[in-house]
Amino acid sequence: VAHPPGYPLFTLLAKVATGLPGSSPAFRVNLLCGLVGAAAASLLFCTVFRLSGSYAGGILAAGVFSFSRLTWQWSITAEVFSLNNLFVGLLMALTAHFEEATTAKERSKISKLGAFCCGLSLCNQHTIVLYVACVVPWVLSRLFRKRELSLGHLLKLGLCFLAGLLPYLYLPASSYLNRARWTWGDQTTFQGFLTHFLREEYGTFNLAKSETGSSMREMLLFQLAQMKSELSLPVLALALVACVSTALPKKQQKSPVIWLFTGMLCLYSLFFAWRANLDVTKPLFLGVVERFWLQSSAVVAVLAGLGLATLASLGKGTVLEGTRLLPCLEWIPALALVASQLWANYSTCDQSNNYVVDKFARNVLSSMPKGAVILLRGDLPGNALRYLHYCEGMRPDITLVDQEMMTYEWYLPKLAKHLPGVYFPGNRWNPVEGILPDGTLAFNLHRFLKVNKHKEVFVCIGLHEGDSTWRRSHSLWPWGTCEKLVPSGAVFDPGEWIRLTRNLYNWTEDYGSFSPSSWEAVANEEMWQARMKTAFFIFDLAETASVTAEMKSQLYTFAYTSYKEIVNSHPHHPVNWHKNYAIACERMLRLRRGDVDPETLLSETVKHFLLYTEKAEEDPQRQDILQAVQHLREELQGLRRRKAE
């Protein structure tokens, strides 16, 4: 079972896709999403053509939406957004078909099919409920006005809607069988099913749990800017033309449908801006939020197609009618706008050689010793490592345990049997161990490590801040992007640990080569920062540990040597490396060791502090660093004068 609200339809379709012959499971599901995205585009074309009779308008709607960056990106990704686009297109196409229907029998047939599709669409992404909430009353009101809405017909529509929801039976069935090695929630009870269906673990109408988002006004402005960037200003202008066209004589426009589509767009945009509790000024959160704007962009694209058709229809009855110029005036802007989308987005959306997240997960799994237990935290390591481990069978000797999920009451009762060799001294992870008020036996991390001392335990990435009981008996030592939980009595050998962690990964991606809002950027950042984690750990040990002066000197020397190696090996690297290396040089200078030239150390300190302040303009300590640099420069000049004398 997928995370709330379960996405049963996508899960079932993905299962069918992975059963087909071909490449990796991810490739086959990606192919499914691509085909679904193409079908969504055809439905946008059908909607515009049915309402306007314009091929050019249909091509414009399908083309500008399909080849926009976001649509393209999420149509080649194993995610639910492409399927949601299909249902958005299907609802609009059926609405247009219903509007054009000429007989009561045809309207009855379309309304039943539409009710089924409304239910089915809710088995994928729940945001479409806002479109369903607009379309259903509109269809019922049209049927009522035509005296075609009897109690029997209303009952049939309700049954069709419920039939569309049948894929949700997969959730309790899968939960009851409990064969999946990874699942979310316990849907074997009605309350458990409702909790999952209503997304109560996230907050039913919230996008994320425990987050404070941007204001509604800020969210709407970001959405408008995104539409302008994704679809272009001319497309937005054409969509506005479609709305204005409702004031024209009725024979030239379909005002009820246009108003319906406009209402759907406004309701969705306002509601989503109100409930999307993520800060869109942060690139990664913006990347999460903007995927949900696809639903509104599809409506804008259809309105733009209708707007183009409206402008073309104005040419009829003029001197242009009957000439070849009129069709050209319609086709040229349509093809030009679609071509501009292709031109602008092809290089960005061509992901045929993008294996960054795959390589990230493979490197992390390959670096682990045999039989290790990995305590996962976060979407990137969690999803990437689980995919390779469960779907491609990589490193079957390793056990993956999700830190956050262990705090949920359903996780261990459901999944503990699929985690052989790992002992859980209770049914739930909680910082305060013992019997909880509901009778659940809770354990903390200290207890978990104690009963699993036969295993090497690693954390990726970071440990849950709420439980610090592990500090009683263990320490965290760096292991690439992860850390190893080591018994406190173990002796740390800095030279040996540098040797063990120096070449953990084979990472060749350039630093800063991905969009900040992408998971590729997160994976790349983690891999680059992993190169200096051991040096940072050793330096921090020298700063804080209660050791002899000789040992402190050795630790500083190891840290300095390691920092120097990685900084000089990579000309373009994370900006914090400059600061860390400069501080390490300054500490070495104060040690007054005879084997390192003081002038070189001072020069390197000044140089890298200045490089850091140039690139990290928002660091609150920037002015303090610049003042320190001034003192270091004076010290360097004095040293050079003494050497010259």
Secondary structure by P-SEA (a helix, b strand, c coil): ccccccaaaaaaaaaaaaacccccaaaaaaaaaaaaaaaaaaaaaaaaaaacccaaaaaaaaaaaaacaaaaaaaacccaaaaaaaaaaaaaaaaaaaaacccaaaaaaaaaaaaaaaaaaaaccccaaaaaaaaaaaaaaaaaaaccccaaaaaaaaaaaaaaacccaaaaaaaaaccccccccccccaaaaaaaaacccccccccccccccccaaaaaaaaaaaaaaaccaaaaaaaaaaaacccccccccaaaaaaaaaaaaaaaaaaaaaccccccccaaaaaaaaaaaaaaaaaaaaaaaaaaaaaaaaaccccccccaaaaaaaaaaaaaaaaaaaaaccccccccccaaaaaaaaaaaaacccbbbbbccccaaaaaaaaaaccccccccbbbbbccccccccccccccccccccccccccccccccccccccccccaaaaaaaacccccccccccccccccccccbbbbbcccbbbbccccccccaaaaaaaccccccccccccccccccaaaaaaaaaaaaacaaaaaaaaaaacccccaaaaaaaaaaaaaaaaaaaaaccccccaaaaaaaaaaaaaaaaccccccaaaaaaaaaaaaaaaaaccccccaaaaaaaaaaaaaaaaaaaaaaaac
